Amino acid sequence: MRYIILDSANKVIATREGPSIAEGEIQSDIGELGQVMQSDGTFITPEPPPLTFDELKQMKVQEMQLAYQTELTSGFVSNASGESLLYGYNQSDQFNFTKQLNAVNAGIAFYPIMWGTKNSQIVSLNESQYKQLCSDANAFEWGLIGKIRTLAGRVMTATTIQELEGITW
């Protein structure tokens, strides 16, 4: 047999299978957690409460963060090698940029530096070309950081839903 427990608003707060009924339970083959029992014994799933304006703002900030992360990891274009190429910039790429730049700055890098592009092309870079590539990556990332900071600031100072909806990446 299947049993449910309802709260004071007739909302299902527990379900249980067992051979016998316990105090506070009613026998029911229907009714899932969170549903509300109607006076005719049927169950409905209530509509979630409307979001507060602060919750809408938080959702908008999360939307901006996702757009930032998507654009950041899509990569950037650099002419450091002498031709315009798209370079990857996911988390692993960022780590490798930092690690290689540390080797360059410590004077322990091997030259030429063989670096991969986003489309798997390998380019040969000397020290100044690699530093230019890192400078381009840095400018790309900080441009996006500036953009997300500006947009997040606009979100947090928005006072109407229409104003919030008008903020896009």
N, C-alpha and C positions, 0 to 999 in steps of 0.2 A: 504494500500500500504506500501511497505518497501523501505526505502531510506538508502543510505550509503554516507559517506564522505571519500574522499581519500586525502592523503597528497601529496606532490610534487613527491614522488617516487611511486605513485599509491597504496600505502598501505592503507588498510581500517583502519580508526582511529575512526569511530563511525558508529552505525547503529540506525535506528529509524523506528517505525511504526507510521503511521499517515495518515490523509485524503488528505493532500496536500504536495507538495514538498517545501522545504525552500531553501534559497540561499546557494550555495556551495554543495548541495546534488545532487545525481543522483539516479534515481529509479532502484532498483535491487533486485531480489528475492534471489540472491546468494551473496556470499562474506561475510566472517566473520572477526571479529577484528583480525588484524595482517596479514591477507592474502594480496597478491599483485594481482591487476588486470592486466592481460596480454592484449596485443594489440587486441586479438580476443574476449575479453570480459569474458574470463574464469578467474578463480582465482586459485592461487597456494599458498601453505604454504611454506614460505622461510625456508631454512635450517638455524638453529641458527649459529651465528658466532662461529668459533673455540675458545676454551678456551685458555686463556693466560697461560703461565707457572706458574705464581703466583696463578691463579685460580686452576690449577691442583694441586699445592702444598697444597692449602687450602682444596681441596677435599680429598687429601691423609691424611691430619691431621684429618679431620672429620672421615675418615675411621678408623684411628688408635684409635680415641676417642670412636667410637662405639665398636670396638673390646675390648678395655680396659673395657668399661662399661659391656659388655657381659660377659667377663671373671670374672670381679669383682663380679657381681651378681650371677654367677654360684656357688659361694661358695668356701669353703676351707676345707682341711682335717686337723684335729687335733687329737692328742693322749692324750689330757689333762685329759680325763676321765679314761684313762687306756686302751682304745681301739680306733682304728683308725676310726673316724667318719667324715662324711661330714656335715658341718654347713653352713647354709644360710648366705648370706651377701648382701641382697638387702638394700635399703635405710631404711626400717623399722627395719631390723635386726641391722644395724649399729647404729641406734638411741637407740635400746634396749641394745646393748652392752655397749654403753657409759653411759646410765642411770644406769644400774646395776653396772658397775664399779665405778661410782660415789658413789653409796650406799655402796659398799664394802670399798672404800677408806675413806668414812666418818664414817665407823664403824656402819652403821645402816642396813646392809643387813641381810636378814633372811636366815638361813642355814638349810638344804642344799639348794643350788640354783638349782632349777629345770629348765633345759635348753633344748630347742628343737633342734633336728638336722634337716637337710634339708629333710630327709625322714620321718619326724614326730615322730621319736623316742625321748623319754624324758630321759635325763640323770641327775643324781644327782651329784652335784659338791660341794666340799668344797672351802674355800677361795683360797688356793694355786692352786687348779685345775682351778678355774674360772679365776684367774689371768694368768695362763698359756694359757688358751683358748683365752683370750684377747691378749696376747703376740703373739700367733700364728696368730690371725686375723690381728694384726698390721703388722707382718712380711709379711703376704700374700699381704695386701694392699700396703705396701711400696715397695714390690718387683715389683708390677704392675706399681706403680707410677714411679719408676726408669726406667722401660721398656718403658713406653710411653714417658717419657722425652727424653730418648736416641733416640727413633725412630723419635719423632717430631723434634729433633735437626738434625738428618740425613735428614729428609724431607726438612727442611728449608735451609740446605746447599747443597742440590742436585743441580746439574747444567745441567743435561740432563734428558730427559723423560725416557730413559732406566734405569738410576740410580734411578729415582723416582719409576718406576714400580717394581724395585727389592727390595723395602722396604716393608716388610710384617710383620704382627703381629706374 
